[in-house]
Amino acid sequence: MNCDYDYLSFVLMDSMLFRDFCRLEPNQRPSRSSLHGLISLLTASTWERINNCQLMTSKDQGIEKGRTVAIDSTVTESDIKPPCDSDLLASSVKEICRLLERGQTLTATPLYEYTHHNRAVKDAARKCIYAGKEERHQHYKKLLQLTRKSRKVLIEATVTLANARQQGQCLLADDADKWQADVDHLLPLVDAIVSQTERRVFKGEKVPAQEKVVSLYEPHTDIIVKDRRQVQYGHKLNLVQGKSRLILDLVIEEGNPADSDQFIPMMERQKEIYGRVPRQTSGDGGYACRANLEKAKAMGISDVAFNKKRGLEVEEMTKSQYVYKTLFRFRAGIEAGISWLKRCFGLSRCHCKGSERFDSHCWLSVVCYNLVILARHPAPS
């Protein structure tokens, strides 16, 4: 149903059928925050193990044996807007001011003073968007100046509070530790944003994607460009689907690796799941290369059909033209599966925070998808 936590809380309160499905007692009415807290405790590795249990159940019932598979990649976006240097600098100052405000509450009386630059930063960031090239440089200089000034105040506040803690003036040690951890997390990101702004705006450099910070709030986000399509911000996913339309495997990649580099590792993971490699496999043209074909044949895969031949002959990949066309058509099914995952199971965009929650969200989408597929098969006699 693609419920959010508010609506899930409502339907669990309203429907006896839903409560029975979730193994709740008649008097149990979990709130939105309770549901969020409990579901977020399940890590990506736990969801992966649950998915493997589903696959073993489907194997025992003869639904899916993993003999013929299709592989494809897609992108799940992080919950950020397209990045802009001026917005990143403005967000840096805003987060620094939040930490400075929190730091003042760690002692009975504030030990330092600071100036909020949020209004000036917002004004400069807005002007960076609409100004011409020469004027834009002036506004960026102001943004960088305010960012460095705020950063310097935060470092001085860190030293002040560290001395106060040694003298026993901090109210709660746990709060001080958490504040210091947040400072240590924020400062390297701010430094990276300042550096990439100077390189891009003033020096005209092209900063490599792996060196860019695209969000203060989701710094794990990668820059993904597939072919010549629109740039996406999130993580690249490799998925394997079987004949029953079940998703047999999911790998969340770091960075933007080439599809051709991930084909053999995905087949090796199939061997770990089922104890053997598939008999037939089909993949997108991005996975096609002679090295992958030779390695797949050496692993024991009889037929390997790539959507684009890339200089390979049909006779090299499969037993016959008929087998190649059959696998060619079979591969198109995973496109429909990915579309369904994105439209109905939340795989298009992850609204959770942090890389661990991102991984959990993706695996949860796959588990829910597979549950629906299994439920649509007739019960074993």
C-alpha positions in Angstrom: 0.0 0.0 0.0 3.1 2.3 0.2 1.9 3.7 3.5 3.8 6.4 5.4 4.0 5.9 9.2 1.0 8.2 9.9 -1.3 6.2 7.6 0.1 2.9 8.8 -0.6 3.8 12.4 -4.2 4.6 11.4 -4.9 1.4 9.4 -3.5 -0.7 12.3 -5.8 1.0 14.6 -8.8 0.8 12.2 -8.5 -2.7 10.8 -8.6 -6.0 12.7 -7.2 -7.7 9.6 -4.1 -5.5 9.5 -3.5 -6.0 13.2 -3.8 -9.8 12.9 -1.4 -9.8 9.9 1.1 -7.8 12.1 0.6 -10.2 15.0 -0.7 -7.4 17.3 -3.0 -8.0 20.3 -6.5 -6.5 20.0 -5.6 -3.7 22.4 -2.3 -2.8 20.8 -2.4 0.6 18.9 1.2 1.5 17.9 1.8 5.2 17.3 3.7 6.6 14.3 6.8 7.2 16.3 6.7 3.7 17.7 6.4 2.2 14.3 9.3 4.3 13.0 11.5 3.4 15.9 10.9 -0.3 15.7 11.2 -0.6 11.9 14.4 1.5 11.8 16.0 -1.0 14.2 16.1 -3.6 11.4 19.3 -3.2 9.5 20.0 -3.9 5.8 21.7 -7.2 6.7 18.6 -8.4 8.5 16.4 -7.5 5.6 18.8 -9.4 3.3 18.6 -12.5 5.5 14.8 -12.2 5.4 14.9 -12.0 1.6 17.1 -15.1 1.5 14.5 -17.0 3.6 11.9 -16.0 1.1 14.0 -17.3 -1.7 14.5 -20.6 0.1 10.8 -20.9 0.6 10.1 -20.2 -3.1 12.7 -22.9 -4.0 11.2 -25.5 -1.7 7.7 -24.8 -3.2 9.0 -24.9 -6.7 8.2 -21.3 -7.4 11.8 -20.1 -8.2 14.9 -22.2 -8.6 17.3 -19.5 -9.8 18.2 -21.3 -13.0 17.4 -18.5 -15.4 18.0 -14.9 -14.3 18.1 -11.4 -15.6 20.4 -8.6 -14.3 20.0 -4.8 -14.6 20.9 -1.7 -12.8 19.0 1.4 -11.7 19.3 4.4 -9.4 17.5 5.2 -6.1 17.7 8.9 -5.3 18.6 10.4 -1.9 16.2 12.9 -0.4 18.0 16.0 -1.5 17.5 18.7 -4.1 19.9 19.2 -6.9 23.1 20.7 -5.3 24.3 24.2 -5.8 27.5 25.7 -4.3 25.7 28.7 -3.0 23.0 26.5 -1.3 25.7 24.3 0.2 27.5 27.3 1.7 24.3 28.7 3.1 23.4 25.3 4.6 26.9 25.2 6.1 26.5 28.5 7.9 23.0 27.5 9.1 24.3 24.2 10.6 27.2 26.0 12.2 24.8 28.4 13.9 22.7 25.6 15.1 25.7 24.0 16.7 26.7 27.2 18.3 23.3 27.7 19.7 23.3 24.2 21.2 26.7 24.7 22.6 25.5 27.7 24.7 23.1 25.4 26.5 25.8 22.9 27.6 26.8 25.2 30.5 24.7 27.1 33.1 25.6 30.4 31.5 26.8 30.8 27.9 30.6 31.0 27.7 30.8 32.6 24.3 28.9 34.9 21.9 28.3 34.6 18.2 26.5 36.3 15.4 23.8 34.8 13.3 24.6 35.3 9.6 21.6 33.4 8.2 19.9 36.4 6.7 23.0 37.7 5.0 23.9 34.2 3.8 20.4 33.6 2.3 20.5 37.0 0.5 23.9 36.3 -0.9 23.0 32.7 -2.0 19.9 34.1 -3.8 21.9 36.7 -5.6 24.4 34.1 -6.7 21.6 32.4 -8.7 20.3 35.4 -10.5 23.5 37.6 -10.8 25.8 37.8 -13.8 29.2 36.1 -13.9 31.2 39.1 -12.5 28.6 40.0 -9.9 28.2 36.4 -8.9 31.9 36.2 -8.0 31.4 39.0 -5.5 28.5 37.3 -3.9 30.4 34.0 -3.7 33.3 35.9 -2.0 30.8 37.1 0.6 29.4 33.6 1.1 32.9 32.2 1.6 33.9 35.0 4.0 30.8 34.4 6.2 31.3 30.6 6.1 35.0 30.9 7.2 34.0 33.5 9.9 31.3 31.1 11.3 33.7 28.2 11.1 36.4 30.1 13.1 33.8 30.9 15.8 32.8 27.3 16.0 36.4 26.1 16.5 36.9 28.7 19.2 33.7 27.5 20.9 34.9 24.0 20.8 38.1 24.9 22.6 36.2 27.0 25.1 33.8 24.1 25.9 36.6 21.6 26.1 38.3 23.7 28.8 35.0 24.2 30.6 34.4 20.5 30.6 37.8 19.8 32.2 36.8 22.2 34.9 33.5 20.5 35.5 31.3 23.3 34.2 29.3 21.3 31.6 25.9 20.2 32.8 25.6 16.8 31.0 28.6 14.9 29.7 26.5 12.9 27.2 25.2 16.0 25.6 28.7 17.5 25.4 30.0 14.3 23.7 27.1 14.3 21.2 27.7 18.0 20.4 31.4 17.4 19.9 30.7 14.4 17.6 28.4 16.6 15.5 31.1 19.3 15.3 33.7 16.7 14.2 31.2 15.4 11.5 30.3 18.8 10.2 33.7 20.6 9.9 35.3 18.2 7.3 32.1 18.6 5.2 32.3 22.4 5.4 36.0 22.4 4.5 35.2 20.2 1.4 32.4 22.5 0.3 34.6 25.6 0.7 37.4 23.9 -1.3 35.1 22.7 -4.1 33.5 26.1 -4.4 36.9 27.8 -4.7 38.0 25.3 -7.3 34.8 25.5 -9.4 33.8 29.1 -9.2 37.1 31.0 -9.0 39.7 28.6 -10.5 37.4 27.1 -13.2 38.4 23.6 -12.3 36.3 20.5 -13.0 36.1 18.8 -9.6 35.9 14.9 -9.9 32.6 13.4 -8.9 34.2 11.3 -6.1 35.6 14.5 -4.5 32.4 16.4 -4.4 30.0 16.9 -1.5 26.5 17.2 -2.8 24.6 17.5 0.5 25.4 18.3 4.2 22.5 16.1 5.3 23.1 13.1 3.1 26.9 13.2 2.4 26.9 9.5 1.4 25.1 10.5 -1.8 26.8 9.6 -5.1 26.6 11.4 -8.5 25.2 9.0 -11.0 25.2 9.5 -14.8 23.8 6.6 -16.8 24.7 7.0 -20.5 23.8 10.5 -21.5 20.7 10.8 -19.4 20.0 13.3 -16.6 22.3 13.4 -13.6 20.9 11.7 -10.6 21.9 11.9 -6.9 21.7 8.8 -4.9 23.1 5.3 -5.2 23.4 2.8 -8.1 21.7 -0.5 -7.6 22.3 -3.9 -9.3 19.3 -6.3 -9.2 18.8 -9.9 -10.3 15.4 -11.2 -11.2 14.3 -14.8 -11.7 11.6 -16.4 -13.9 9.0 -16.0 -11.2 9.7 -12.2 -11.2 11.1 -12.5 -7.6 14.1 -10.3 -7.0 16.9 -12.7 -6.2 19.6 -10.3 -5.2 20.3 -6.6 -4.6 23.7 -4.8 -4.4 23.9 -1.1 -3.5 27.1 0.2 -5.1 29.4 2.9 -3.9 30.2 5.5 -6.5 29.3 5.0 -10.1 31.1 1.8 -11.2 30.6 0.5 -14.8 28.0 -2.2 -15.2 30.6 -4.4 -16.9 32.6 -4.6 -13.7 29.6 -5.9 -11.7 28.4 -8.7 -13.9 30.7 -11.5 -12.6 30.4 -10.4 -8.9 26.6 -10.6 -9.2 26.9 -14.1 -10.7 29.2 -15.2 -7.8 26.6 -13.9 -5.3 24.0 -16.2 -7.0 26.3 -19.1 -6.4 26.5 -18.1 -2.7 22.7 -18.0 -2.5 21.8 -21.1 -4.4 25.0 -23.1 -4.2 25.4 -23.0 -8.0 25.5 -20.5 -10.8 22.4 -20.0 -13.0 22.2 -22.1 -16.1 21.1 -19.1 -18.2 21.5 -15.4 -17.7 20.6 -12.2 -19.6 21.8 -8.7 -19.1 21.7 -5.2 -20.4 24.2 -4.0 -23.0 26.2 -2.3 -20.3 27.3 -5.7 -18.9 28.4 -7.0 -22.3 32.1 -7.6 -23.0 34.2 -10.6 -24.1 35.9 -10.9 -20.7 32.6 -11.2 -18.9 31.4 -13.8 -21.4 34.5 -15.9 -21.1 34.4 -15.8 -17.3 30.7 -16.6 -17.2 31.3 -19.7 -19.4 34.2 -20.8 -17.3 31.9 -20.6 -14.2 29.5 -23.0 -15.8 26.8 -20.7 -17.2 25.6 -22.3 -20.4 23.8 -19.3 -22.1 24.7 -15.7 -21.6 22.6 -13.2 -23.6 23.5 -9.6 -23.6 20.9 -7.0 -24.9 23.6 -5.4 -27.1 26.2 -7.7 -28.7 29.2 -5.4 -28.5 31.1 -7.4 -31.1 30.0 -10.8 -29.7 28.4 -13.4 -31.9 25.1 -15.1 -30.9 26.8 -18.5 -31.3 29.4 -17.5 -28.8 26.8 -16.4 -26.2 24.0 -19.0 -26.6 23.3 -22.4 -28.1 21.1 -21.0 -30.9 19.4 -17.9 -32.2 16.1 -19.1 -30.7 17.7 -19.3 -27.2 19.2 -15.8 -27.6 15.8 -14.3 -28.7 14.1 -16.0 -25.7 16.5 -14.6 -23.2 16.5 -11.3 -25.0 12.7 -11.1 -24.4 13.0 -12.4 -20.9 15.4 -9.6 -20.0 12.7 -7.0 -20.7 10.8 -8.4 -17.7 13.2 -7.0 -15.2 12.5 -3.5 -16.5 8.8 -3.9 -15.5 9.9 -5.3 -12.1 12.1 -2.2 -11.5 9.3 0.1 -12.6 6.9 -1.6 -10.2 9.4 -1.4 -7.4 9.8 2.3 -8.0 6.1 3.2 -8.4 4.6 1.0 -5.6 7.3 0.0 -3.2 9.3 3.3 -2.7 12.5 2.4 -4.5 12.5 5.5 -6.6 13.5 7.8 -3.8 14.6 7.1 -0.2 13.3 9.6 2.4 15.3 8.1 5.2 18.5 9.8 6.6 21.9 8.2 6.6 23.6 5.5 4.5 22.6 2.7 6.8 18.9 3.7 6.6 19.2 4.1 2.9 20.4 0.5 2.5 17.6 -0.7 4.8 15.0 1.1 2.8 16.1 -0.5 -0.4 16.1 -4.0 1.0 12.8 -3.4 2.7 11.3 -2.4 -0.7 12.6 -5.7 -2.2 11.3 -7.8 0.7 7.8 -6.2 0.3 7.9 -6.7 -3.4 8.8 -10.4 -3.1 6.1 -10.9 -0.5 3.5 -9.7 -3.0 4.9 -12.0 -5.7 4.8 -15.0 -3.4 1.3 -14.2 -2.2 0.1 -14.3 -5.8 1.3 -17.8 -6.4 -1.1 -20.6 -5.4 -0.6 -22.2 -2.0 1.3 -25.5 -2.1 -0.9 -28.5 -2.0 
